[in-house]
Amino acid sequence: MRLKLIVYLVISLLVSSCMDNKDEKSTRSKSNMDIDKKVDSLLALMTLEEKVGQLNMYSDFWESTGPANTKSAQEKFDHLKRGWVGAMLNVHGAKNTKRIQKIAVEETRLGIPLLFGYDVIHGFKTISPIPLAEAASWDLDAIQTSARIAGIEASAAGLHWTFAPMVDVSRDPRWGRVMEGAGEDAYLGSKIAAARVRGFQGDDIGAKNTIAACAKHFAAYGFVEAGKEYNTVDIGTSTLYNVVLPPFKTAANVGVKTFMNSFNDLNGIPVTAHKELQRKLLKGEWDFKGLVVSDWASIKELISWGHATDEKEAAILALSAGNDMDMEGYVYINELTDIIKSGELSEEVLNEAVSRILRLKFELGLFDDPYRYCNEELESKTLGKQEHQQAVLDMAKKSIVLLKNDNQKLPLKRAGQTIAVIGPLAVDKDSPLGNWRAAAEPNSAVSVLEGLKSYGDNTILYHKGVDLVNDSPSFAKEANINMTNRQGIKDAANLASKADIVIMVLGEHGFQSGEARSKTNLKLPGLQQELLEAVYKVNPNIVLVLQSGRPLIIDWAAKHIPSIVMAWQLGSQSGNALAEVLYGDYVPSGKLPMTFPRDVGQIPIYYNHKNTGRPRNVENNVFWSHYLDAKNSPLFPFGHGLSYTVFNYDKLKTNKQKYSIGEEIKVSVQISNIGEYDGKEVVQLYIRDLVGSVTRPIKELKGFELVDLKKGETKELSFVLTTNDLGFYTNKGAFVIEQGEFEIYIGGSSTTTLKTKIALK
């Protein structure tokens, strides 16, 4: 077997005449050779077909013994052996990636290694809470650790690249992919984007336990109309520059290696072919040096959009716009060679895209040792180890949000009670893993019932009450579920009548959110609402544990149920995390990263809305901005989250009242724990620009800090704002800081009223 990689390295060094370092002694190159020169040297050796091949990404076509027995798989295999594949996705495992990498390295002309990518969204084998849940922790260190563990496990399984983090801001819980992001706020989303990028990529992208991150979906995918997947986006430039783009800009600033564009259009142009976004803004103004990959077949979908007449035009539009790699679209591999030969696109445009892909491969160390991520012994020692389980347990506890706790039903007493645990999710070991669970073993999560039984000394009874169903009748039919069977409701209510307290575990199945899981009905699926009301009639002492990948409509529960816990989908250690919180071993500290509506008709609903010209009913008539049949306010606002203790805010002040542009604004506040438990509070700072050349939101998050307080303890917290924090982007994308008056708020949620005022002169 010919070691074409070694041949390439020798030729590459000869062509790079400026290089004189001759003693590379380790598998990872320690020379000072400039990567750009390496890339240029390799480009000079490549045929046109090999260059186009680097832009080609295929999904797995490999079975245990070789390519699958289909025409498509055989064609992909032929392309692999010719050096016409640059990356693969959905292949993982050190043994599997090595088998395919050996073909690319040892059987092709130049031996250029492959990139292996995978959707490592919230863990690989060890599963952390879904990203929206992690965002509820507001704990950037914990979020970075979660991504770091995912990167360690994924790299041990032969992977180089994750298609995460998703940094789309979204205000619409109907969109199933809200579970992948950080919620509705650009500031919080930017901070979390940076934490996740740093976690995946570590301090050194060339280390063997890091993977390249991917900021997606560029851009505005979180604003698809009606929350419907793959839909159109129609937003103003103010929203684009001030809400959508900041998390992407932050990801670029902290060195994310790749971007992925999205399925939507923006201003009538599908973003895969959006030159203003990709070529001018991302690669131009932001000077992004990494590669841009399409989403699955989105280049080919330019035809469906009516933006391209055929694959040839789609290829020209996408590459011209700055899309470097074609994920499972077959468009570049089918069309680009002829396009370049005909002169319809210059080879320089192709070379620019290829160079970005090669650069990442050099940075990852794949040219030094293409098998450095293919260590089966390391893989077996790394995946799912106890240290990782402890970290995701910590992350899960921090992600839980206490929405309501009337009459202090929580925490539970340790002993002497009969507890009825009711609901189809109480024993579910799969749904807590959520969607996008990478290589997790199905049914591997700790269930709520298992967690509760491992704590305390209470008598615990259980009944599922109803089946957990999807919304579609076809799902119920396939699962052999009778959606009209109510006998379980009667039996569960009978059980609840004998208990001191009832824990009801209700919500969505783990696969009812995620990609292609858009919904118009956000109420409890199936017969769960009926079950909840039946149990309430016989025993109102209920703790509702809500599991889902998005905010749900729980208006009835919020009115009647004394205690409600938002448990999201918490990953491998779900049941243990919930047990610790319910029993008070961990005092809840999570805060909502996304607003909970009262009704689906309020959507989109978000905290940083505009004031409008008629915000209040000052004249006692109908002509103001409101609904006839519902309140304007949300059920639970952004930033909301209770504790078992009580925090009091006081003495908010700034170091002065008038500032000049460029001065620091120092803000302080006192916070006291006046309750009965030690606890942690997420202290949130908001501003309001009272008058702007572009209308400004009623509040904007501009800072937060997690503070631990013993019961009875008081601390003074200090924040420093720059005048940049008071600025915004105009409708043409220019950043401005305007003089005027600003209100500064500090408190425990976006509804805080504690404020002071400053002036910028």
C-alpha positions in Angstrom: 0.0 0.0 0.0 1.4 3.3 -1.1 1.8 6.0 1.5 0.7 8.9 -0.6 0.6 11.3 2.3 4.4 10.9 2.8 4.9 11.5 -0.9 2.8 14.7 -0.7 4.7 16.0 2.3 8.0 15.6 0.5 6.8 17.3 -2.7 5.1 20.0 -0.6 8.3 20.9 1.2 10.3 21.0 -2.0 7.8 23.3 -3.7 7.8 25.6 -0.6 11.3 26.8 -1.4 11.2 29.3 1.4 11.0 26.6 4.0 14.2 25.4 5.5 13.0 23.5 8.6 14.1 19.9 8.1 13.7 18.2 11.5 10.0 17.6 12.1 10.4 15.0 14.8 6.8 14.5 16.0 3.6 13.4 14.4 2.3 16.9 15.0 4.4 19.4 13.1 6.3 21.8 15.3 7.9 23.8 12.4 7.2 27.5 11.7 6.0 26.7 8.2 3.2 29.1 7.4 0.0 27.3 6.8 -0.9 29.6 3.9 2.3 28.5 2.1 1.5 24.9 2.7 -2.0 25.4 1.3 -0.6 27.2 -1.8 2.0 24.4 -2.3 -0.7 21.8 -2.2 -3.0 23.7 -4.5 -0.3 23.9 -7.1 -0.2 20.1 -7.2 -4.0 19.5 -7.5 -6.0 18.9 -10.6 -9.2 20.8 -11.2 -11.2 17.6 -10.4 -9.3 17.2 -7.1 -10.0 20.8 -6.1 -13.7 20.4 -6.8 -13.6 17.2 -4.8 -12.4 19.0 -1.7 -15.7 21.0 -1.8 -17.7 17.8 -1.8 -19.2 16.3 1.5 -20.9 13.0 1.6 -23.0 11.3 4.3 -22.1 7.8 5.4 -22.2 5.2 2.6 -20.1 2.6 4.4 -21.3 -0.6 5.9 -19.3 -3.0 8.1 -17.4 -4.5 5.2 -17.5 -1.7 2.6 -19.7 0.6 0.7 -23.4 -0.1 0.8 -24.8 -2.1 -2.2 -26.4 0.7 -4.0 -25.6 2.7 -7.1 -25.3 5.9 -5.1 -22.9 4.3 -2.5 -20.7 2.8 -5.2 -20.5 6.1 -7.0 -19.5 7.8 -3.7 -16.9 5.1 -3.1 -15.5 5.7 -6.6 -15.2 9.4 -5.8 -13.5 8.7 -2.5 -10.8 6.6 -4.3 -10.3 9.3 -6.9 -9.7 12.0 -4.2 -13.0 13.7 -5.0 -14.4 13.8 -1.5 -13.2 16.4 1.0 -15.3 15.6 4.0 -17.8 13.1 5.4 -20.6 13.3 7.9 -22.4 10.7 10.0 -19.4 8.5 10.2 -18.0 8.1 13.7 -16.1 5.6 15.8 -12.3 5.4 15.7 -12.3 2.1 13.8 -14.8 3.4 11.2 -13.2 6.7 10.5 -9.7 5.1 10.2 -11.0 2.6 7.7 -12.3 5.3 5.4 -9.4 7.7 6.1 -6.9 5.0 5.0 -8.6 5.0 1.6 -8.3 8.8 1.2 -4.7 8.9 2.4 -3.3 5.7 1.0 -5.2 5.1 -2.2 -5.6 8.5 -3.8 -3.1 10.4 -5.8 -2.2 13.1 -3.3 -3.4 11.5 -0.1 -5.3 14.5 1.2 -7.1 13.4 4.5 -10.8 13.7 5.0 -12.7 15.8 7.5 -15.2 13.8 9.6 -18.1 15.9 10.9 -21.1 15.0 13.0 -24.0 16.7 14.8 -22.5 16.8 18.3 -25.0 19.2 19.7 -25.2 18.5 23.4 -22.9 15.6 24.0 -21.6 12.6 22.1 -22.0 9.5 24.2 -22.5 11.3 27.5 -25.5 13.6 26.9 -25.8 17.0 28.5 -29.1 18.9 28.7 -30.4 20.2 25.3 -28.8 23.6 24.5 -31.9 25.6 25.4 -31.9 24.0 28.8 -28.2 24.8 29.2 -28.9 28.4 28.4 -31.4 28.4 31.3 -28.4 28.0 33.6 -26.8 31.3 32.5 -23.6 29.6 33.7 -21.0 30.2 31.0 -18.3 28.1 32.7 -20.6 25.1 33.0 -21.8 25.5 29.4 -18.2 25.7 28.2 -17.4 22.5 30.2 -20.3 20.7 28.6 -19.1 21.5 25.1 -15.5 20.6 26.2 -16.7 17.1 27.3 -18.6 16.7 24.0 -15.4 17.7 22.1 -13.3 15.3 24.1 -15.6 12.4 23.5 -16.3 13.2 19.8 -12.6 13.5 19.0 -11.9 10.2 20.8 -14.4 8.7 18.4 -12.6 9.8 15.3 -14.4 13.1 14.7 -12.8 16.4 13.7 -15.8 18.7 13.4 -19.2 19.4 15.0 -22.1 21.2 13.4 -22.6 23.2 16.5 -23.2 25.6 18.2 -26.5 26.8 16.7 -26.5 30.5 17.5 -29.9 31.4 15.9 -31.9 33.8 18.1 -35.6 32.8 18.0 -38.7 34.3 19.4 -41.0 31.5 18.2 -41.4 28.3 20.2 -43.4 26.7 17.4 -40.1 26.3 15.7 -38.8 22.9 16.9 -35.2 24.0 16.6 -35.4 26.4 19.5 -34.2 23.4 21.5 -30.8 23.7 19.8 -30.2 27.4 20.6 -29.9 29.8 23.5 -33.3 31.4 23.3 -34.6 34.9 22.3 -31.8 37.3 23.4 -28.9 38.4 21.3 -26.7 39.3 24.3 -27.2 36.1 26.2 -26.9 34.2 22.9 -23.6 35.8 22.1 -22.1 34.9 25.5 -23.2 31.3 25.2 -22.0 31.1 21.6 -18.5 32.1 22.7 -18.6 29.6 25.6 -19.6 26.8 23.3 -17.0 27.6 20.6 -14.3 27.7 23.3 -15.5 24.4 24.7 -15.5 22.5 21.5 -12.3 24.0 20.2 -10.4 24.3 23.4 -7.2 26.4 23.7 -5.6 24.6 20.8 -7.5 23.4 17.7 -4.4 21.2 16.9 -4.8 19.2 20.1 -6.0 15.7 19.8 -9.0 16.2 22.1 -10.6 19.2 20.3 -12.9 19.6 17.4 -13.7 22.4 15.0 -17.0 24.2 15.9 -19.5 25.5 13.4 -21.7 28.6 13.9 -25.1 28.0 12.4 -27.4 28.8 10.7 -26.1 31.9 8.9 -28.4 33.8 9.0 -31.9 34.5 10.4 -33.1 30.9 10.5 -34.7 31.5 13.9 -37.2 33.9 12.3 -38.8 31.5 9.8 -42.4 32.6 9.2 -45.0 30.9 11.4 -42.2 28.9 13.1 -42.3 26.5 10.1 -39.1 24.6 9.2 -37.4 25.4 5.9 -39.6 28.5 5.5 -39.1 32.0 4.3 -37.8 34.9 6.5 -39.0 38.5 6.2 -37.4 40.8 8.8 -36.2 44.4 8.8 -32.5 45.3 8.8 -32.8 46.7 12.4 -33.7 43.2 13.6 -31.0 41.6 11.4 -28.2 43.8 12.6 -29.2 44.1 16.3 -30.8 40.7 17.0 -29.8 38.1 14.5 -26.1 38.8 13.7 -24.5 39.6 17.1 -24.1 35.9 18.2 -22.5 35.1 14.8 -20.2 38.0 15.0 -19.2 36.9 18.5 -18.5 33.4 17.3 -16.3 34.8 14.5 -14.5 37.0 17.0 -13.6 34.1 19.3 -12.2 32.1 16.4 -14.9 29.6 15.4 -13.4 27.6 12.5 -16.5 27.1 10.3 -19.9 28.6 9.5 -23.0 26.9 8.2 -25.6 28.7 6.2 -29.3 27.9 6.4 -32.4 26.8 4.5 -34.3 30.1 4.6 -34.2 33.0 2.2 -33.6 36.6 3.4 -34.9 39.6 1.4 -35.9 37.1 -1.3 -32.5 35.5 -1.7 -31.8 32.0 -0.3 -29.0 32.5 2.1 -26.9 29.7 0.6 -26.6 32.0 -2.4 -26.6 35.3 -0.4 -23.4 37.2 -1.5 -24.1 40.1 0.8 -24.1 37.9 3.8 -21.4 35.4 3.0 -18.9 37.1 0.7 -19.3 40.7 1.7 -20.2 40.6 5.4 -18.7 37.4 6.7 -15.6 36.9 4.6 -15.2 40.6 3.9 -16.1 43.0 6.7 -15.7 40.3 9.5 -12.5 38.9 7.8 -13.6 35.3 8.6 -10.8 32.9 7.6 -12.6 29.6 8.1 -14.8 27.6 5.7 -18.5 28.0 5.0 -20.5 24.8 4.5 -24.0 24.5 3.2 -26.7 22.8 5.2 -27.9 19.5 3.8 -28.5 19.8 0.1 -29.3 23.5 0.4 -27.4 24.4 -2.8 -29.6 22.0 -4.8 -32.6 23.6 -3.1 -31.9 26.9 -4.8 -33.8 25.3 -7.7 -36.9 24.6 -5.5 -36.7 28.2 -4.2 -37.0 29.4 -7.8 -33.7 31.1 -7.5 -31.7 28.9 -9.9 -33.0 27.2 -13.0 -30.8 24.1 -12.7 -27.9 22.6 -10.8 -25.3 24.4 -12.9 -26.8 27.8 -12.0 -27.1 26.7 -8.4 -23.4 25.8 -8.3 -22.4 29.2 -9.8 -24.6 31.2 -7.4 -23.5 29.3 -4.3 -19.8 29.4 -4.9 -19.9 33.0 -6.1 -21.7 33.9 -2.9 -19.0 32.4 -0.7 -20.4 28.9 0.1 -17.3 26.7 0.2 -18.5 23.2 0.8 -21.6 21.3 -0.6 -23.1 19.0 2.1 -24.8 16.1 0.4 -26.0 18.2 -2.5 -24.0 16.6 -5.4 -24.1 20.0 -7.2 -20.5 21.0 -6.9 -19.2 17.6 -7.8 -21.5 17.3 -10.8 -21.1 20.8 -12.2 -18.1 22.8 -11.1 -15.4 21.2 -13.2 -17.2 22.0 -16.4 -18.1 25.5 -15.1 -14.5 26.3 -14.4 -13.3 24.9 -17.7 -15.8 26.9 -19.6 -14.7 30.1 -17.8 -18.1 30.8 -16.3 -16.4 31.0 -13.0 -12.7 31.7 -12.5 -10.4 29.1 -10.9 -9.4 31.7 -8.4 -12.9 31.6 -6.9 -12.6 27.8 -6.6 -9.1 28.0 -5.1 -10.3 30.4 -2.4 -12.9 27.9 -1.3 -10.5 24.9 -1.5 -7.8 26.8 0.5 -10.2 27.3 3.4 -10.9 23.6 3.6 -7.2 22.6 3.4 -6.3 25.2 6.0 -8.6 23.6 8.5 -7.1 20.2 7.8 -3.6 21.6 8.4 -4.7 23.3 11.6 -6.2 20.1 12.9 -2.9 18.3 12.3 -4.4 15.9 9.8 -1.5 16.3 7.3 1.0 15.4 10.1 -1.0 12.4 11.2 -4.3 11.6 9.5 -5.0 8.9 12.1 -4.4 10.9 15.2 -8.1 10.9 16.0 -8.5 7.1 15.4 -7.3 5.6 18.7 -9.7 2.8 19.7 -8.1 2.3 23.1 -8.5 6.0 23.9 -12.1 5.9 22.6 -13.0 3.0 24.9 -11.5 4.8 27.9 -13.0 8.2 27.2 -16.7 7.7 26.2 -19.1 7.9 29.1 -16.6 8.0 31.8 -17.7 8.9 35.3 -16.0 12.3 35.3 -18.2 13.2 32.3 -21.3 11.9 34.0 -20.6 14.1 37.0 -20.2 17.1 34.8 -23.5 16.6 32.9 -25.2 16.0 36.3 -23.9 19.4 37.4 -25.1 21.0 34.2 -28.5 19.4 34.4 -29.1 20.7 38.0 -28.2 24.2 36.9 -30.5 24.1 33.9 -33.7 23.4 35.9 -36.1 26.4 36.3 -38.5 26.7 39.2 -41.5 28.5 37.5 -43.9 28.5 40.5 -43.8 27.3 44.1 -46.9 28.4 46.0 -47.2 27.4 49.6 -43.6 26.0 49.4 -44.6 22.6 48.2 -40.9 22.2 47.3 -38.5 21.1 48.4 -40.0 17.7 49.3 -39.7 16.2 52.8 -37.1 13.5 53.1 -39.3 11.0 54.8 -42.8 10.2 56.1 -44.8 10.9 53.0 -46.6 8.9 50.4 -45.7 10.3 47.0 -47.6 9.4 43.8 -45.5 9.8 40.7 -47.8 10.0 37.7 -47.2 10.6 34.0 -45.8 8.8 30.9 -42.5 10.6 31.1 -41.8 9.6 34.7 -40.3 6.2 33.6 -39.1 7.3 30.2 -35.4 6.8 29.8 -35.2 8.0 26.2 -37.0 11.3 26.0 -34.7 13.0 28.5 -31.9 12.5 26.0 -33.7 14.9 23.7 -33.2 15.3 20.0 -29.8 15.4 18.4 -28.4 12.9 20.9 -25.4 11.9 18.7 -24.1 8.5 19.7 -26.0 8.1 23.0 -27.4 4.7 23.8 -31.2 4.7 23.5 -33.0 4.5 26.8 -29.8 5.3 28.7 -31.0 8.3 30.7 -31.8 8.0 34.4 -35.6 8.3 34.7 -37.4 10.6 37.1 -38.8 7.6 39.0 -35.3 6.1 39.3 -33.9 9.3 40.6 -36.6 9.8 43.1 -36.3 6.3 44.4 -32.6 6.8 45.1 -33.3 9.8 47.4 -35.2 10.1 50.7 -37.2 7.6 52.6 -40.7 8.1 51.3 -43.2 5.6 50.0 -43.3 6.1 46.2 -46.2 4.9 44.1 -46.4 5.1 40.3 -48.9 5.1 37.4 -48.3 6.4 33.9 -51.9 7.5 33.5 -51.8 7.9 29.7 -49.6 6.9 26.9 -47.1 9.5 25.6 -48.0 10.2 22.0 -46.9 12.3 19.2 -49.5 14.7 17.7 -50.0 12.8 14.5 -52.6 9.9 14.3 -50.1 8.0 12.2 -47.6 7.9 15.0 -50.3 6.6 17.4 -51.2 3.9 14.9 -47.7 2.8 14.3 -47.0 2.6 18.0 -50.2 0.7 18.6 -51.4 3.4 21.0 -55.1 4.0 21.7 -55.5 7.7 22.1 -59.0 7.4 23.4 -58.3 5.0 26.2 -59.1 6.9 29.5 -59.1 4.0 31.9 -55.5 4.9 32.9 -56.7 8.4 33.9 -59.2 7.0 36.4 -56.6 4.6 37.8 -54.0 7.3 38.2 -56.5 9.6 39.9 -57.4 6.8 42.3 -53.7 6.4 43.1 -53.2 10.1 43.6 -56.1 10.3 46.1 -54.1 8.1 48.4 -51.0 10.2 48.3 -49.8 13.1 50.4 -48.2 14.8 47.4 -48.3 14.1 43.6 -45.4 14.5 41.2 -46.7 14.7 37.7 -44.1 14.3 34.9 -45.7 15.6 31.7 -44.6 17.2 28.5 -43.2 16.3 25.1 -41.5 13.2 23.7 -37.8 13.8 23.1 -38.4 13.8 19.3 -41.2 16.2 19.3 -38.8 19.1 19.1 -35.8 19.5 16.9 -35.4 19.8 13.1 -38.7 19.4 11.2 -40.7 19.4 14.5 -42.6 22.6 14.0 -45.9 22.7 15.8 -49.0 24.9 15.9 -50.3 23.3 19.1 -48.0 23.9 22.1 -50.3 22.4 24.7 -49.5 19.1 26.5 -49.7 16.5 23.7 -52.3 13.7 23.8 -54.5 13.2 26.9 -52.0 14.6 29.4 -54.0 17.8 30.1 -57.0 15.7 30.8 -54.9 13.5 33.1 -53.6 16.6 35.0 -57.1 18.0 35.6 -58.4 14.6 36.7 -55.7 14.2 39.3 -56.1 17.8 40.5 -59.8 17.1 41.3 -58.8 14.4 43.8 -55.5 15.8 45.1 -54.4 19.4 44.3 -51.1 19.0 46.1 -49.3 18.6 42.8 -45.7 19.3 41.7 -45.7 19.5 37.9 -42.4 18.5 36.3 -42.5 19.7 32.8 -40.2 18.1 30.2 -39.9 19.5 26.7 -37.6 21.0 24.2 -39.5 24.3 24.0 -41.8 26.6 26.0 -45.3 25.1 26.1 -48.7 26.6 26.7 -49.5 25.7 30.3 -52.0 28.4 31.2 -54.3 26.1 33.1 -51.5 24.6 35.1 -50.0 28.0 35.9 -53.4 29.0 37.3 -54.1 25.8 39.3 -51.0 23.8 40.1 -49.0 25.1 43.1 -45.5 24.1 42.0 -44.2 23.9 38.5 -40.6 22.8 37.5 -39.3 23.3 34.0 -37.1 20.3 33.5 -36.6 20.5 29.7 -34.7 17.4 28.5 -31.8 17.1 30.8 -29.7 14.3 29.3 -28.0 11.3 30.7 -28.4 12.3 34.4 -31.9 13.7 34.1 -33.6 11.8 37.0 -30.7 12.3 39.4 -30.6 16.0 38.7 -34.4 16.4 39.2 -34.3 14.3 42.4 -31.6 16.6 43.9 -33.6 19.7 43.1 -37.0 18.3 44.2 -35.5 17.2 47.5 -33.5 20.4 48.0 -30.0 19.0 47.8 -29.6 21.6 45.1 -31.5 24.9 45.3 -32.8 25.7 41.8 -31.1 28.7 40.2 -32.1 28.5 36.5 -33.7 31.4 34.6 -35.7 31.3 31.4 -33.8 32.1 28.2 -37.1 32.2 26.4 -40.5 33.7 27.2 -43.5 31.3 27.9 -46.6 32.6 26.2 -50.1 32.4 27.7 -51.5 31.4 24.3 -50.1 30.5 21.0 -51.8 33.5 19.5 -49.3 35.8 21.3 -46.4 34.3 19.4 -43.9 35.8 18.7 -43.6 37.1 22.2 -40.4 38.4 23.7 -39.2 40.7 26.4 -37.3 43.2 24.4 -40.2 44.4 22.3 -40.8 48.0 21.2 -43.0 50.4 23.2 -45.3 51.2 20.2 -47.2 54.5 19.8 -50.1 53.3 22.0 -48.7 51.1 24.7 -51.3 51.8 27.4 -55.0 52.4 27.8 -54.6 55.9 29.0 -57.9 57.1 27.6 -59.9 54.1 28.8 -60.9 53.0 25.3 -60.3 50.2 22.9 -57.7 52.0 20.7 -54.4 50.8 22.1 -52.0 47.9 21.4 -53.6 44.9 23.0 -55.7 41.7 22.5 -59.4 41.6 23.3 -59.2 38.0 24.6 -55.9 37.8 26.4 -53.4 39.9 28.4 -50.3 41.3 26.6 -48.0 39.9 29.3 -46.4 36.5 29.0 -47.2 33.6 31.3 -43.6 33.5 32.5 -41.1 36.2 31.2 -37.6 36.0 30.0 -35.2 35.8 32.9 -37.8 34.4 35.3 -36.8 31.6 37.7 -37.6 31.2 41.4 -35.5 29.7 44.2 -36.3 28.0 47.5 -35.0 31.1 49.1 -35.9 34.8 48.5 -33.6 37.5 47.2 -34.1 41.2 47.7 -32.5 44.0 45.6 -31.8 47.5 46.9 -29.6 50.5 46.5 -29.1 50.6 42.8 -26.8 53.4 41.8 -24.3 54.6 39.3 -21.0 56.5 40.1 -22.5 59.6 38.5 -25.5 60.7 36.4 -23.9 62.3 33.3 -21.3 60.6 31.0 -19.4 61.4 27.9 -19.0 59.0 25.1 -16.1 56.7 25.8 -16.5 56.8 29.6 -17.2 53.8 31.7 -20.4 53.6 33.6 -20.1 51.9 37.0 -23.3 50.4 38.4 -23.7 48.9 41.8 -26.6 47.2 43.6 -27.1 45.4 46.9 -28.6 41.9 46.9 -29.7 40.1 50.1 -30.8 36.5 50.7 -33.7 37.0 53.1 -35.0 33.5 52.8 -34.3 30.2 54.6 -31.9 28.5 52.2 -28.5 29.2 50.8 -28.9 29.9 47.1 -27.6 31.2 43.9 -29.2 34.1 41.9 -28.6 35.2 38.3 -28.5 39.0 38.7 -29.6 40.6 35.5 -28.8 44.2 34.2 -31.0 45.8 31.5 -30.9 49.2 29.9 -33.4 51.3 28.0 -32.5 53.9 25.5 -35.4 56.3 25.9 -35.1 58.1 22.6 -33.3 56.9 19.5 -33.0 57.7 15.8 -34.2 54.1 15.4 -36.8 53.0 18.0 -35.3 51.0 20.8 -36.7 48.1 22.9 -38.3 48.7 26.3 -35.4 46.7 27.8 -32.2 45.2 26.6 -30.0 42.7 28.6 -26.5 44.1 28.9 -25.0 42.1 31.8 -25.5 39.3 34.3 -23.7 37.7 37.1 -24.2 34.5 39.1 -23.9 35.2 42.8 -23.9 32.7 45.7 -25.5 34.0 48.9 -25.8 32.3 52.3 -29.1 32.8 54.0 -29.0 36.2 55.7 -26.1 37.4 53.6 -25.9 40.6 51.7 -23.5 41.5 48.9 -22.8 44.5 46.8 -22.3 43.7 43.1 -20.7 46.0 40.6 -21.1 46.1 36.8 -19.2 48.2 34.3 -20.9 49.3 31.2 -19.1 51.0 28.3 -20.9 53.5 26.1 -20.7 50.8 23.4 -23.2 48.9 25.5 -25.6 51.9 25.0 -25.1 51.8 21.2 -27.0 50.0 18.4 -26.8 49.3 14.7 -28.6 51.5 12.2 -30.8 50.1 9.5 -27.7 50.1 7.2 -25.5 48.2 9.6 -23.5 51.2 11.0 -22.9 51.1 14.7 -23.8 54.3 16.5 -23.8 55.7 20.0 -26.4 58.5 20.5 -26.6 61.1 23.2 -29.7 61.1 25.5 -31.2 59.5 28.6 -31.0 55.9 29.5 -32.6 53.8 32.2 -30.7 51.1 33.9 -32.5 48.2 35.6 -31.2 45.4 37.8 -33.2 42.5 39.2 -34.0 38.8 39.0 -35.9 38.8 35.7 -36.7 41.0 32.7 -39.8 42.4 34.6 -37.7 44.0 37.3 -38.8 47.6 38.1 -35.7 48.6 40.2 -34.1 51.3 38.1 -32.0 54.4 37.9 -31.4 57.0 35.1 -28.2 58.4 33.5 -27.6 60.8 30.6 -25.0 60.5 27.8 -23.8 63.9 26.6 
